[in-house]
Amino acid sequence: MERHLLVTVSEETACLCGVRFVADFLENREFLRVTLLYVAQTHAPDPWNNREYLIRGPHISEEVRWRGERALTEAKEILVRKGMSPEHVETLLVAKTMNVAKEVVREAARGSYDALVLGRRGYAALSGLFSGSVTSDVLEQPLACPVWICRKPAEGPRNVLLCVDGSPASLRMADHVGFMLQRESHRVCLFHVMNDEGGLDASRILDESQRVLEENGVASQRIDRKLTVGGKVADLILGEAARGGYPVIAAGHQNESKGLLQAIFTGSVCTSILKKLEHGALWVSK
């Protein structure tokens, strides 16, 4: 089955972390489709004193359009050089009619995407919405797809540390990882942190998560399992990722009272991981 990613692009082409991550991490590109999204600044004169505005609304200047198209072209070339078919890469330049982050969220909700991929600039735009008391009805709704937050490229094997706790959100992330990696050769390590009292049955949690991976086509030979006890969850996850050289940390977020994006940027575990994560990517779903 085809996998479809929405990847944000900025004009700072030296920092296309999301694009470079997709290009480097996924090996089987035959069944991969990518939509590159650039949100262009618009020129919006006073609508009450400008007839053109009343007719056309906010519009993109030629210079801004040129910069956006150049960024999209370079991003597409990165993917094509890594073996993606040009026909599988779509470029999308949209006018900013609201906050950049809301434009990204709107496109993510509109399209049938399997993940929203953010580089440094895309992450900064979205995280800015949650400074202070700023909220949005749009962002308080759960996204239909997981979010990949990408840092600098990571060296070493292209494997995934899948953090599991038996929750529905955790199983949904296992389903996402299995779907994305079904045609790949990556290994997946199921990582569970038990509390001091033992918590839920660890074997059952690992078995359920492995079953979801296998149902998606990930062979048991590609699945590892690891347990640890107590401590700060974020630090334990980051420590295991560093020891194992995992470029991807994948986790489900359980807080059903928040939308996915709000949970990512205000949840303690996700925030702690993102503050310290320098390489690779964090995959989060609800």
N, C-alpha and C positions, 0 to 999 in steps of 0.2 A: 504494500500500500504506500502511496506517495506521502512524503512528509513535507509540510509547507511551513516555512519560517518567515516571520516579519522582522526585519533587521533595520534598526534605526541608523541613519547616516548623518554626520555633520560635515561642515566644510573643512574642519581640521583633519585633513586626510592622514596625517601622521598618527592620529589617535583613533583609528577605526577598529577599536578593540573587538566589537561585536562581529564585524565582518571577518576579521582575521581569525577569530576563534572558530567560527563556522567553517572557514576555509581549511583550517588546520586540524580540527577535531574530527569531523565526519569524513569517513573514507569512501563509503559507497554513495556516489553522487547521482547514480542513474535514477534513483527514486526520490531525489531531493529537489524541491522547488523553493526558491527564495524570492521574496519581495523586499526590495530595498526602499526605505521610506525616508524622504527628506522633507522637513517642514520649513517652508520658505517664509521669511519675514515679508509682510505686506505693507504697501504704502496706503495709508488710510487718512486722507484729508478730512476736514470738517464736513460731515455729510450734509449739513444745513446750508453750506455755502459752496458746494461743489456739485455741479450737474452730473459730471462723469461718475462720481461716487454713487449718486442716486440710481444711475443706469446700470453700472457694472459692479458696484460694491468695491471692497478693498482689492487691489491688484498688485502683482509682483513686478518689480522693476526689471528691466533687461539685465542689469548688472547682477542682481540677486538671483535671477533665473539662471544666468550663466554660471555663477558660483555653485548653485545647487546641482545643475546638470553635470558640471565638472566633477563634483564630489561623487555623484551617483555613478558616473562613468568609471572613475578610478576604483570605486568599491566593486563594481561589476567585474572589472579587469582582474582584481585580486582573486575573485572566485573562479573566473574562467581559467586563469593561469594554474589554479589548483586542480583543474580537470572538470569543472562544471560546464555543462552545455550552455551556451549563450541563450538558447531558447527556454532554459529553465530559470533564468534570472530576469525578473521584472523590476523596472525602476518606476517609482511613484513619487512625483513632486507635487505636494499639496500646499495651498495657500494657508497661512496661519490666520484663522478667523477668531481664534481664542487662544488660551494658553497653550504653548507647545506641547506640554505633557498631555493636556486634554485631547489635542489632535492625535497624538500617538495612541492614547487609550481608545479614542473613537474608531480609528482604523483597525485596531486590534479586535474590537468588538464587532466591527462590520464584516471583516473577512473571516474565512474559515481557516484560521492559522493554528498550527500545533504548538507554537511557542512565540512569545514576543522576546526578541533579543536586544538587549541594551548594552551599548558601550559606555565609556566614561561620561560623555556628554548627555546621552539619553538618561542615564541613571541620575545625574545631577539635576536634570530638568524635572524628573518625577519626584525626587526626594525633596526638592524645594517646595513642593506643594504641601508638605507636612511640617514645615517649620512653623513654630508657634501654634496658632489655633486655626490655620488655614485648612479647610476641608472642602470636599466636593461631593455632590450627590452621585456623580459619575464614578468617582474613584472609590466610593463606599460600597459599590456593587462589586461582587467577585468577577474577575475577568474569566472569560470562557477558556483561556489557555494559560499555561504556566509562563513564568518570566525567567529568562536567563540574564543574569547580571555579570558582565564579562570584564575582567581585568587584563593585565598584560599576559601575553602568551606564556604558557607553562612548558617547561622542558620535560622529557621523559615519556613514559607510556601514557596512552590516551584511555585511561580507565575512569570509572565513576565510583565515588563513595556515596552509597545510598543510605541515608539515615532513616531508620524505621522505628516506630513505636507502637504499631498495631492500630493506630487511629485511621479513620476513613481517609483523611488527608494524606497520610503516609502511604496507604495503599494506592491512592490515585497517583501519587508521584511514582510509585513502583510501576504502575501501568504506563505512565508517560516515559519513563526510562526504558522500559521494555519495548515500547512502540518505536522510540527513536533509535534504539540500538539493535533491533531485530535483524537487520541486514548488515550489521557491523561485526567487527572482531573484538571489540572492547570487552574487558572484564568488568564485572560489577561486584563490589564488596558491600554486603548487607551489614550495616553497623548499628548496633543497639546499645544504648546506655541504660543500664538498670539502676534503680535507686537502691539505697542501703537495705530496704526491706524486701527487695526482690522484685516488686512490682508485678506486672502481668507476666504470664508464662513466657519466658524469653524464647524458648524453642518454638512455641506456637506462633509468636510474632515473626520470627525468621522464616518459618515454614510457609506462612501465609504470603509473605512478601516474595519468597522464592517462587511460589506457585503462580503469582501474578506475572513475574518475569518470564517464567517458562511458558505460560499461556500466550505470551506475546512473541514467542519464538527464540528467547534467549536460552541456549542450552545450559544444562546444569554444570557442564564442565567450565563454563565461563563465569560461574557464580561462586564467590567466596563469602564467608560468614565470620563476623567478629563481635564479641561481647566485651563490655567494660562496665565497671561499677562506680557509681557516685561521681561527685565533683561537678564543676561547672560545665554544663553541656556544650556550650559554644567552644570552650577551650579544649575539651576532649575531642570534639569533631575536628577542630583545626589541627590539633596535635596528630591525630590519626591521618589526616589528609597530608600533612607534611612528611610523616614517616613513610607513608605508602606512595608518595609522589603522585597523588590523585589530582588531575587538573580540574575535576568537577566534583563539587559537593551538591548533592540533591536532597531536598527535604520537603515534606509537606507541612503546611501551617494549620494548626488546629483551631485557632480562634475564630469561631463562626460569627462573632459579633462585629467583626471588621471585614472590609473588603480586602482582597489579596494585596493590592498595592499599599493600602494603609497598614496592613499587618507587617509587610516587609520593612517599611520604614519606621515603624514604631514598636515592633516586637523586639524584645530584648535579645533573644538568641540570634535572629537574623541581623539585627543591627550590630551586635558584637562580632559576628562573622564578617560582615561587610567592612567594618572598620579595620580589621586586621588582614583581610584577604588581599594579597598583592598580585597574585598570578592565578590564572585559570578562571573558573566561573562558578557562581552559585545558581542552582536551578531551584525555583520555589513554585509550589502549586498549593491550591487549597482543596 
